[in-house]
Amino acid sequence: MTEANRLCLPCIRKASVLRGKSLVFRNATELDAEFILSLRSDSVKSRYLSATSADIEAQKAWLQRYAGADDQAYFMIQSADRLVGTVRLYDAQGGSFCWGSWILASDAPGAAAIESALMVYAYAVDHLGFQSAHFDVRKGNESVWKFHERFGAVRIDETHEDFLYKIPLAAIQQARSRYAKYLPAGVIVG
């Protein structure tokens, strides 16, 4: 554990597995490079992502560096033992965490977006102790920023490309209550 990680309270910690109602998050490994690259290089899905090299070795190298990092958690999202997406928690700032790298495959179950967002919040709040989240969404990615706003995220600023958001604990808890049927028991960490 680095000195910076020791000093942050709460801190982002990796988990081997998070189990939700129908989805499972598992810690990303180098073996996931091909699937991650397939999502990040999809012309529709990558429209609003930061540029990624199409080099599989570069993706494996990034995942090797991630394996040694203690300031983020990168999860593969599974449904019925098949990969359907990714999500990452990072950039802890006091009681707030950032989340992103959230990509769902075209064949992901219909409720995967809601359940995976609820799983992120359940893990971050209930298991890691965070009190809020911050993140950015490309301005052109209207369906995603509208999704976050329905969850209670508040637009606090913008850059040339992005809307910047914050979601306080009260809004997180309200969203978890409103959408409880998608994640009635929170997450089980394993």
C-alpha positions in Angstrom: 0.0 0.0 0.0 1.4 3.4 -1.0 1.7 6.3 1.5 -1.0 8.2 -0.5 -3.4 5.2 -0.2 -2.7 4.9 3.6 -3.7 8.6 4.0 -6.9 8.6 2.0 -9.9 7.8 4.1 -12.0 6.2 2.6 -9.8 4.4 0.0 -10.6 2.6 -3.1 -9.8 -1.1 -2.8 -9.9 -3.9 -5.3 -12.2 -6.8 -4.7 -12.0 -10.2 -6.3 -15.7 -10.4 -6.9 -18.9 -8.3 -6.3 -22.2 -10.1 -6.6 -25.4 -8.2 -7.4 -28.9 -9.5 -8.2 -28.0 -10.7 -11.7 -24.6 -9.3 -12.4 -21.2 -10.1 -11.1 -18.2 -7.8 -11.1 -14.8 -9.4 -11.0 -11.4 -7.8 -10.9 -9.9 -7.2 -14.3 -6.8 -9.1 -15.3 -4.4 -9.3 -18.3 -6.6 -12.1 -19.7 -9.4 -9.5 -20.2 -7.3 -7.4 -22.6 -9.0 -8.7 -25.8 -12.5 -8.1 -24.5 -11.7 -4.7 -23.2 -10.1 -3.7 -26.4 -13.1 -5.0 -28.4 -15.4 -2.6 -26.4 -13.0 0.3 -26.5 -12.4 0.0 -30.2 -16.1 -0.4 -31.2 -16.8 2.6 -33.4 -20.2 3.3 -31.7 -19.1 2.7 -28.1 -15.8 4.5 -28.4 -17.3 7.8 -29.8 -17.3 9.3 -26.3 -14.2 7.6 -24.8 -10.6 8.8 -24.6 -8.6 7.4 -27.5 -7.2 3.9 -27.0 -4.5 2.1 -28.9 -5.6 -0.9 -30.9 -2.5 -2.7 -29.8 -3.4 -5.7 -27.6 0.1 -5.7 -26.1 -0.4 -2.1 -24.9 -3.8 -3.1 -23.3 -2.0 -6.0 -21.6 0.7 -3.7 -20.3 -1.9 -1.3 -18.9 -3.6 -4.2 -17.1 -0.2 -5.4 -15.7 0.3 -1.8 -14.3 -3.2 -1.8 -13.0 -2.5 -5.1 -11.1 0.2 -3.4 -9.1 -1.8 -0.2 -8.5 -3.6 0.3 -5.2 -5.6 3.5 -6.1 -8.3 2.1 -8.4 -10.6 -0.9 -8.9 -11.3 -2.0 -12.5 -14.1 -4.6 -12.9 -15.3 -6.9 -15.6 -19.1 -7.0 -15.6 -20.5 -10.5 -16.1 -24.0 -11.8 -16.7 -24.6 -15.5 -16.7 -20.9 -16.2 -16.9 -20.4 -14.1 -20.0 -18.7 -10.8 -20.2 -21.0 -7.8 -20.8 -19.0 -4.8 -19.8 -16.4 -2.9 -17.7 -16.4 -0.2 -15.0 -13.7 1.4 -12.9 -13.5 3.3 -9.6 -10.6 5.7 -9.2 -9.5 9.2 -8.2 -10.5 9.2 -4.5 -10.7 12.8 -3.2 -11.5 12.8 0.4 -15.0 11.3 0.7 -15.6 11.3 -3.0 -14.6 8.8 -5.7 -14.7 9.0 -9.5 -16.1 6.2 -11.7 -15.9 5.6 -15.4 -14.6 3.3 -18.0 -18.2 2.2 -17.9 -18.9 0.4 -21.1 -21.7 -2.2 -21.7 -21.7 -4.6 -24.7 -24.5 -4.3 -27.1 -25.9 -7.6 -26.0 -25.8 -6.8 -22.3 -29.1 -7.4 -20.4 -31.6 -4.6 -20.5 -31.2 -3.7 -16.8 -27.4 -4.0 -16.8 -26.9 -0.2 -16.8 -29.1 0.4 -13.8 -27.9 -2.7 -11.8 -24.2 -2.0 -12.6 -24.5 1.7 -11.5 -26.3 0.6 -8.3 -23.5 -1.9 -7.7 -20.8 0.8 -8.0 -22.6 2.9 -5.5 -23.3 0.0 -3.1 -19.7 -1.0 -3.1 -18.3 2.5 -2.8 -20.7 3.6 0.0 -21.4 0.5 2.0 -18.0 -1.3 1.7 -15.5 1.5 1.1 -17.2 4.4 3.0 -17.4 7.0 0.3 -20.0 9.8 0.8 -20.2 11.1 -2.8 -19.0 10.6 -6.4 -17.7 12.8 -9.1 -17.3 12.1 -12.8 -17.4 13.6 -16.2 -19.5 12.7 -19.3 -18.9 13.8 -22.8 -21.4 16.5 -23.8 -22.4 14.5 -26.9 -23.2 11.4 -24.8 -26.7 12.6 -24.0 -28.2 9.2 -23.0 -25.5 8.8 -20.4 -25.6 12.2 -18.8 -29.4 12.0 -18.7 -29.1 8.6 -17.0 -26.8 10.1 -14.3 -29.1 13.1 -13.8 -32.0 10.7 -13.3 -29.9 9.1 -10.5 -29.5 12.5 -8.9 -26.2 13.7 -10.2 -25.8 17.5 -10.4 -23.9 19.2 -13.2 -21.3 21.4 -11.4 -19.2 22.6 -14.3 -18.1 21.9 -17.8 -15.1 21.8 -20.1 -15.0 22.2 -23.8 -15.8 18.4 -24.2 -17.3 17.3 -20.9 -20.0 18.0 -18.3 -18.7 17.6 -14.8 -20.9 16.0 -12.2 -21.1 15.4 -8.5 -23.7 13.1 -6.7 -24.0 13.5 -2.9 -24.8 10.6 -0.6 -28.4 11.7 -0.1 -29.0 11.4 -3.9 -27.1 8.1 -4.1 -29.3 6.7 -1.3 -32.5 8.1 -2.9 -31.5 6.4 -6.2 -30.7 3.2 -4.5 -34.1 3.2 -2.9 -36.0 4.3 -6.1 -34.3 1.5 -8.1 -34.1 -1.1 -5.3 -35.8 -3.8 -7.4 -32.7 -3.9 -9.5 -30.4 -4.5 -6.5 -32.5 -5.3 -3.5 -29.7 -6.7 -1.3 -26.8 -4.5 -2.2 -23.6 -6.3 -3.2 -21.8 -9.3 -1.7 -18.1 -8.8 -1.7 -15.9 -11.9 -2.2 
